[in-house]
Amino acid sequence: MLKLWGRMSSINVRKVVLCAQVLGLDIERIDAGLSYGVVNTPDYRAKNFNGLVPLLEDGDFTLWESNAIVRYLCAREHSPLYPQDLQRRADAERWMDWQQTTL
C-alpha cells in the first residue's frame, strides 16, 4: 500500500491525494507537519532531509516533492494525466509548475 505523509491543510498534500483518488489508488495518509510534528524526527529526516511534506512511500521507494510524486503516480499507472506526447506532457508540466509557484 502507498503511504503518504502530510497534513490535509497543505495544498501540496491535497494535490497528491486528489491525484491518487482520480487514479483510483488506495493510500494510507499519515498526518505530519506543523502541529502534527513528525517531520523533525530522525526517522522522517532519514526519508526526507528537508523535513517537509508530502512524502510518499511505495514499498521500499521513497519520494518527496508534490509534483514529483504526482508525475510518479501518473507514470506508474500509465495515466493519460501525464501524457506520452511530449508537447502535451510539457503543457501538463507547465501547469504543475505554475501552480507550485503561483498558488
BELNORCOR-V744078 format. One line per field, one symbol per residue. phi: phi as a letter, one per 30 degrees, with the letter a starting at -180 (. if undefined). psi: psi as a letter, one per 30 degrees, with the letter a starting at -180 (. if undefined). burial: + if it has 9 or more other C-alpha atoms within 8 Angstrom, else -. A space follows every 10 residues. Layout:
phi=???
psi=???
burial=???
This chain:
phi=.dcbclcddc dddedddded dddicdbccc dajhddiidc dedddddbdd iccdbccbid cbbbiedddd dddddechdd dbdddddddd dddedddded ccd
psi=kkkjklkffk eeeeeeeeee eefgkkkjkk kllbffbefg leeeffejff hlllkkkjbf kkkljeeeee eeeeeeghkf filekeeeee eeeeeeeeee fe.
burial=-++++++--- -+++++--++ +-+---+--+ +++-----+- ---++--+-- +-++++++-- -+++++-+++ +-+++---+- -++----++- -+---+++-- ---
